Each structure stands twice: as structure tokens, then as C-alpha cells.
Amino acid sequence: MKRIYLYFKEKIEKEEFSSRGMRIFLFWGLGLFSTIWFLVRVIPKPSRANYPCMQTAAPLMSAFVMYLLSFTGVWVSLRKLREAFHNRKMAIGVFAFAGLCFFGTLMLVENSTELLAQTVLPVREPRMAWGKNNPVGEAKGIYPGRVVWTHAPGAATWEKGDGFWFEDRWNNQADADWLLNQSLLSLTGEKKEKVAWKSLFLYFNQQHGRGKRGYKKGERIAIKINQNNTFSHEDCEQLNASPHLTLALLRSLVNDGGVPQEQITVFDASRFITKALYDKCYAEFPGVVYLDNEGGNGRTQSTYTAGTIPYSADNGRLARGLANCAIEADYLINMALLKGHGGQGVTLCAKNWYGVTDINRDFRKNQHNNFNQDRGGKPRYMTFTDYIAHKDLGQKTMLFLIDGLYGSEKVNGAPSGKWKMSPFNGDWPCSLLASQDPVAIDAVGIDFLSAEFPRMADVDYCDMYLVEAALADRPLSTTFYDPERDGTGVGSLGVLEHWNNPEEKKYSRNMGKDIGIELVYLHK
């Protein structure tokens, strides 16, 4: 039954059922299946009502049930009104007319609720937990709150159905290098890449009480890439970290950042580093450590230290160990992907840290406690906020990147399709987002994804973890965020706001204010 429900929900979200008759049929079918599925699952075990899938089905079920009740009420009221008219019973007629008005109004209202909106009405703007151009939190970075968006049309040109998206024939390495180079220069305000890296190290060390210094010989850097959709060392069609952007980052870090390649680890501790990425990067940088869950074939196998992240709140059986490559690193770089994700809406920089924990590489065996936002927008403790706040994850990160060469509506599968919004206009995004602020960069990522994919699964209130992060010292949920459980709370982890609209893409600092996010757009 779950598969049937999800099948029809996916078809509706993709607008594959266009005729009104089919949509009316699905209105009844999806409502009926949602009701049966909810009752069958929840009655034997009421605690299942808190499951994400049940929270998704509940509004569909309630809208359907209310529609049936109102429809029945209208039908019964009409019959009673007709009987009263023929029998000349004034009192019954008055009550029947009142019932007709009440149930008729209820039916019209229910026609505009969640279920009908998904099957008949046009796409609505996703709901967010925080408002537009309403900055909150403490901006981070050399230029506080700055997020750099570099755009190189033609950097990615894959045609669906013709080979893999990551093949060299579809990706321009020179453009990938340009995206990284311009991001670093704009982020720091410098004119040379070498000086830009020095500025990044200097800022990070000053903020962490290490004095006014840059990179020091012997220090290690770990780069967390997103290989979530890998199943072995063999290549597959699914969207993972770009080999070309990963190579661009290594080139810049080694050649301009002055970091010996032996001191760099490229990793996804919970998944696999596949052949295309490994071969491309290893050819130029054989001294870099390439670390994944299994090891072998030139890769190093990940090891963990248990209990490193006990979480700020009781988090059930969620993995608590962290990969030693992150714990032992002096600096981290978080290189996430621009993708949607069922359950929590998006998978950006904050969720990328999940792959540092000692989870099982079989995703079916893992817990995902408190990843999902409340479906009604009610504040609650969020695991992703703990990831941003942890000393060996978000707080050890000197640079946050979101790979938007392709981008995708869903977490699984190949890139979902070329983007309609301006300035992409029917092309791949061919973009890279960069920031020193972990909250600001994910906020911008959410704005891009929710604007391009308003029907994206579970997009409503997907920014809730960012609200908690921006207000981590006084969160709306009243959680005491202390992911190490050492009794020391955290301050604001970054700045949050949403842009004014998808056309202008303006944040507060773009409007001349000295608070909030600044989105800097660079076009090749």
C-alpha cells in the first residue's frame, strides 16, 4: 500500500496526470489509500503517527475524510430540505437549510486543503519556517554572511540517456577550475588565489584562538565530499560528487594553498569513492589520501572513534561515532551537493556531515532521528544543528561549498533535468556556491532548490534546522545545543534569511543593509 501511495504521489508531483478527470480520480484514490494506510499502520501502534511517512499521509487523510463528511452532510441536508418543502414542515426546513449552508461551506473549504492542492490546483510556493529578507543570527566570514555564486554556462552539458553525466565529454575542466578560483577570490576579496587561501587560513585560525597565522607545516585537511549514492567502487549513473570540481579543489589547495598533497584526505567515510573520481584525482595527486568505507583499490578504509557526538538531546539509536580522519584533521572543507531529499526536504552542507558518522553503508539499516522537520512548522530539536555546532564537524570547517554543476530535485538517481529558472533558462545550473557561513550557504541552497522544484518532496519548513542554528543560543525549540555534552552551549552558528524572490535573488546586504546575507553573483 505504501508503494501505491508513493507512486501516485510522485506522479502527481511530476504533473504526469494532466486531465481533470484523471486528477479527480486521483483525488479520491490517493485520499482513500492515505486513509487506509494511516489506519492500518497507526491503530496497532499509535507511536507510528510520529513517523515522517505518517505525517505526510495525515493531512491527505484528514482532508479526504473531511471532504467525505461535508459531501455527505450536503447530500443529507438537501434530502431533508426537499422533504420539509413537500411536507410543509418549517422548523425542519430551517435546520436543513442551515445544515446545507454549513456543510456546503465546509466542502468548499476542504476543496482547497492539502489533498486537493496536490491533485487539482496549481503549484504553490513552498512554506518556510523563516521569512524573506528577515535576517536572524550572527553572520560569519571575512565578509560576514557572504555567499558567492559562480556560474559558468557550458561547464556541464550532459544529455540524458547518452552515457554518464560525469564523463569528460560532458564536463569542462577549465570551467570547473574557474568556478573554484573565482569563488575563492570573491569570498576573500583578494586578487590572487594564493593570497585568498592565506586569508581563509588566517581568518579561521584567528576565530579559533590559534593566533594570527596561516597554514602551518604538518597540519592536515580533510575534504568531505558527497558520495551518498554509491554502492561499490564501480561508477554508476547516480548524482554524486563531481570529479571535475573535486580535482579543481585539489589543484587550488595544493598549487596555490601550499598544502602538501600527503596532508590532504578526500573522503566519504560511509560510502565509496568511485572509479571516475578516484582515477581523475589520483592521476594528478597520487599522494592524497582517498578514504572511503571499504578501502582497497588504492583507497584507505575509514576508522572511527565511538561516542564522539552524543548529541544535545536524546537521539535514540542515531550513530554517535565519527570518522578519525575528521577528528584528526586540523581543518575541514565541506563539499556538498545541490539536491532535494525526501524526509527533510534538502541535502546540503549540514546533512553532508551524516556521512562522517559510523553509520552502516546500507542505508536501510540506519537511523535518521530528528532529521525531519515538523510538518506544521512547529520548532523542535534538529540533528543537523548539532552537526553544524560540533567541534569536529561544522566548527572545524574553514570552507563550505555546494556543487551545483547539475543539481537535482531528488536525492537518488541521475540528475533530474535541466533547470527552468533564470539565468539557467533550460540549461544545467553549472554553478558553485561558496561561503564561510554554514547557515547562509544552506539558506541560499534552499532558495534555489525550492524555487526550481516547488513540488520537491517534503520541502515545506525544510529550513527549520537553519532557524535553530541561527538562534542556537536561544533556539525557538528551547533546546540547549551542546553536541559534545560537555556543559558548554553554543552561540549563533550563522545568519539566516531568504531572498526576496527567485527573479531578483536579493538578500538584505544586497539591498544596502549591514545585516543578513550577501549573495555575490559571478558569471563567466
Steps between C-alpha positions, in 0.01 A plus 500: 500500500787735580646444154164574335464820702852620420460407132192718454646781714814505282298500177292791624805701606649448154172615342483182294121484541371806321131433422243625747324164502819321596571754772153457649553124494831546679336734752284211614759228448786672684266608780363149544844337496637758745212435741529122487879507524495737799239296689666166430838629620400720794216311672720200595782732613398864566864616530532453123299819458830684556670326207580735207297290256199512733537877542492526121189281470311660791399829330397310187289265712341777708417708192345197332295402808378857551406519133298179531325625815416836343381334177277264701371793706405693187321198354304429821411868547368523143279194554363634827439842345308340216291291741427805716389698192260226387362437853494870589703452818653841557722416800662201329547709188684772692735247661552323167583831330743589780662158462526549125678835549736357761600183318509678164744756638707223659516313171622809316764562767618140493527522121791738552692294755813293465349209305323704233797734471717206403257358247313791340633845583814667358836465674529723809809661646663273761453600864810600693557524874665841462397801293643681201759773561463455874857423610568330832821372656865603490658515154836324458792557265760752390205672335226401747214304349652492151402216270672498161308354206718436198335402173678363192249406227631203307691353793253208500329392178383142556209377289283251686517150360844544345762354733579624851466862612857508639681400181765740372310562178217657700707703749747783445793482740612856424154624599512297821836658583354844429202439729729413790750777431241777478319374808815525711594844370154645559460336838820661627517817291847409377640512145718188511401149598808449714415805710136393518594169663729683741208726597271202557752326726574825683134573568429146618798487736419839650141394561619182673755663727806376314647841446557709191645235271435306184548135417783338696714214374373161613136601542240274340197592288207265437253562218155346555340428162151357445510144365166402651373325186787254459487125551855390413813640338334461161345803329125542482258754348393652832595854596799515734799732543631641173844360409576827321418730791682271742809517279465879475498524880809279533685699235427824680577370848832342402627741233382825656408414859845355565364183663706185423279241339606243762326716762165493318225239537205482258234288663151371546535267796159338456505431125735432208737711295418384149734438210439818297571733792792296633672457163469868405634632832761229558656563158608849613517451876608146587617614844152603617324254732175378343293353782169316489304238692651187348852596395699304243583583138719786618245629752558513875232346719327724753538445875292656775501612861181404680291743701657813352165672439253421781257770373327778689181300552406135526540386140409137526730264314645760265868431424732668754846413372698726267761418238855545631605686186268785607596485867873507419475774236594857585264638235199369311344598169137405447419443132129419478256456210200708392225242541159440649440218746181324605434529871697815578449683171862573409847353534759777513802574719342417836378158395830423331645444849283191547752319281770563761319294762544125543179409319456181303566543128164326444266796549211267593674414828553859618305725731405854395380641829390865499608560141143581399340833579155521658249492214305788649804722558515454878852558641683188616849368568686437173794263453647707216544792738714275720712409198563867426582566867732204562869577550614228258244574230355845427727685741812349346398605148685784331308491171151391397426414137187380318559333165225619266639388167187294450280516808198276541148493639552164668774340704514183288559435134667693221459880483125564475506745210611837371385805695227741391569796729703803394788526418518128412204512261491137395864412574677328787579737791878476436550672836701490820398655832769592754493654847663509842154512659341153537150639550506757220619256233228245577239778504602601148499136392146460632387810313634364171352153547159611625465753218593251228316203654198632694352148499820357650423234759467630858618849405265676745692637803821334381691800638407419859849370585640834383262694726628293791861554388471877457340520845704219657558697822125570533326256265125502450489135608671597834756222439835549673734431209809331636588217256810392698300490829778684681269757657604778261226642283552660161430843360338588170645277230436735207248728336167400346259672266333424166526704182229741390401302191649250251537765229704763686655265759574783741592463866528775759863593431420514128248768592754718677445376855787403731334181624398170346628316194686641201472297181780583256432380145789444258423401143755372251 
